[in-house]
Amino acid sequence: MVKTNDKVKILFITPEVSPFAKRGGLADVCASLPKALLKLGVQVDLILPFYWCVKEQSVSFTKVAEDIPVTLGWRQLAADVYQTETKEGIRIFFIAREEFFDRPSIYGTNKGAYFDNAERYIFFNKAVLAFAEKIQEKWDIFHCHDWQAALLPVYLKTYYFGHPTFGLIKTVLTIHNLGYQGTFSAEVFPFTNLPPHLFSINGLEFWGQVNFLKGGIIFADALTTVSPTYAKEIQTAEYGFGLDGVLRVNVHKLKGILNGVDYSEWNPEIDPHIAANYSVSNLKGKDICKQDLIKTCGLPLDLEQKPLLGMVTRLVEQKGIDILLPVIERLIQKEASLVILGEGEKRLEEALKDIAARYPSQVCFNLGFDKTLAHKIIAGADMFLIPSKYEPCGLTQMYSLKYGTLPIVRNTGGLADTVTDADLDTGKGTGFKFDSYTPDALWDAIKRALLCYQEHKTVWHDLVQQAMTCDFSWERSAREYLALYKELTK
């Protein structure tokens, strides 16, 4: 297939798209990247499950297909498909089947993942292909996101090999987080209806289980991760989660493309969620945002002149909460304050609740996710904590840079690619980095940040200005994806 002057036509297959369904940065990427590609002349459509949370959106949906047959093991099921359109003209399709997707949350509850997640996403992958075949839309590339869409490349290279339409479609699989692979008991393999020989070391078999992501890595035409450093890290035993060998074998088709930021939403000059707008040339509004955050969190007003650290995160082991907990009391002793917004593992939620109860005048923990509060924290804090064990890309550090809230980050993945360590002698840098995944290493970085904030005001101001002038807009990333798409469709 050779593309001439025609638009490249892409279908994003994803489990999340903001604002319809969001659990993490994947949803933001799948909302922002298509808009940036559209500006470059690419036609982009998206497809995801018709979750309960999607139905709650104040958006009108049109049913565009009904009772599409889908085989799931020995069962003959059916899917309906709904459609809406963004203000930019991007079509978004939704695969509907109540027994799989009409649930209170996307993947599970705080007690664990749904027991039938394998069946849910096998059905989703098959329904996407059945819908595409029914409407005979001629997409050039299926851009699949994470394990929930990783079976698409497998099906295209097996059941649809040589198909008059699907046989020409290329696939890109983006790994947003290798820590989540879609690994299930071998008992679910028959639900895939794939040939038995694919349950092997050269297929989806992984230590006696089925691994969806492994299948996608092997069968996709191109692989991307969400930062250049993470693309290198996942080829090592430390960060590869057992798939490092498979990735090294497929390194010829692996590329790291850094995520971007949607500055129409994350920009202190126009942000409607914060108490006052401000810019790199006029930072007065940032002081007002700090005052507002302190009041919003019910903290003492005299904290305004003291360092305030913020954190907006999922409360899971990956995000470094374990190494943060031992240093919070040290922060208290330094008269610093801390505001955290997040939800996740119950043990981490309880630990943060306990600390906030013991130090109510310096620690505020907000359980859950609140979009407005997230903006207020990123604008109102002086420093932003991201002590991740690993971080494929990370978006919050890029948000905090734009807001002049200097990030304190572990030197890994996308954090390494986006934050420049501060040098207090030269006044150069955009944040504070540490290497070892230990409480002491994190505390050393925090101490450097506190020292700069409290005793080197001019250097701090210079660092804030450098941070705010960083440009991580989606256009740069979109151009890299477009180059990849064009290479695949030659």
Stockholm file with secondary structure:
# STOCKHOLM 1.0

chainA/1-490         MVKTNDKVKILFITPEVSPFAKRGGLADVCASLPKALLKLGVQVDLILPFYWCVKEQSVSFTKVAEDIPVTLGWRQLAADVYQTETKEGIRIFFIAREEFFDRPSIYGTNKGAYFDNAERYIFFNKAVLAFAEKIQEKWDIFHCHDWQAALLPVYLKTYYFGHPTFGLIKTVLTIHNLGYQGTFSAEVFPFTNLPPHLFSINGLEFWGQVNFLKGGIIFADALTTVSPTYAKEIQTAEYGFGLDGVLRVNVHKLKGILNGVDYSEWNPEIDPHIAANYSVSNLKGKDICKQDLIKTCGLPLDLEQKPLLGMVTRLVEQKGIDILLPVIERLIQKEASLVILGEGEKRLEEALKDIAARYPSQVCFNLGFDKTLAHKIIAGADMFLIPSKYEPCGLTQMYSLKYGTLPIVRNTGGLADTVTDADLDTGKGTGFKFDSYTPDALWDAIKRALLCYQEHKTVWHDLVQQAMTCDFSWERSAREYLALYKELTK
#=GR chainA/1-490 SS CCCSSSCCEEEEECSCBTTTBCSSHHHHHHHHHHHHHHHTTCEEEEEEECCHHHHTSSCCCEEEEEEEEEEETTEEEEEEEEEEECTTCCEEEEEECHHHHCSSSSSEETTEECTTHHHHHHHHHHHHHHHHHHHTCCCSEEEEESGGGTHHHHHHHTTTTTCTTGGGCEEEEEESCTTCCCEECGGGHHHHTCCGGGSSTTTTEETTEEEHHHHHHHHCSEEEESSHHHHHHTTSTTTSTTCHHHHHHTGGGEEECCCCBCTTTSCTTTCTTSSSCCBTTBCHHHHHHHHHHHHHTTCCGGGGGSCEEEEEEEESGGGTHHHHGGGHHHHHHTTCEEEEEEEECHHHHHHHHHHHHHCTTTEEEEESCCHHHHHHHHHHCSEEEECCSCCSSCSHHHHHHHTTCEEEEESSHHHHHHCCBCBTTTTBCSBEEECSSSHHHHHHHHHHHHHHHHHCHHHHHHHHHHHHTCCCBHHHHHHHHHHHHHHHTC
#=GC SS_cons         CCCSSSCCEEEEECSCBTTTBCSSHHHHHHHHHHHHHHHTTCEEEEEEECCHHHHTSSCCCEEEEEEEEEEETTEEEEEEEEEEECTTCCEEEEEECHHHHCSSSSSEETTEECTTHHHHHHHHHHHHHHHHHHHTCCCSEEEEESGGGTHHHHHHHTTTTTCTTGGGCEEEEEESCTTCCCEECGGGHHHHTCCGGGSSTTTTEETTEEEHHHHHHHHCSEEEESSHHHHHHTTSTTTSTTCHHHHHHTGGGEEECCCCBCTTTSCTTTCTTSSSCCBTTBCHHHHHHHHHHHHHTTCCGGGGGSCEEEEEEEESGGGTHHHHGGGHHHHHHTTCEEEEEEEECHHHHHHHHHHHHHCTTTEEEEESCCHHHHHHHHHHCSEEEECCSCCSSCSHHHHHHHTTCEEEEESSHHHHHHCCBCBTTTTBCSBEEECSSSHHHHHHHHHHHHHHHHHCHHHHHHHHHHHHTCCCBHHHHHHHHHHHHHHHTC
//
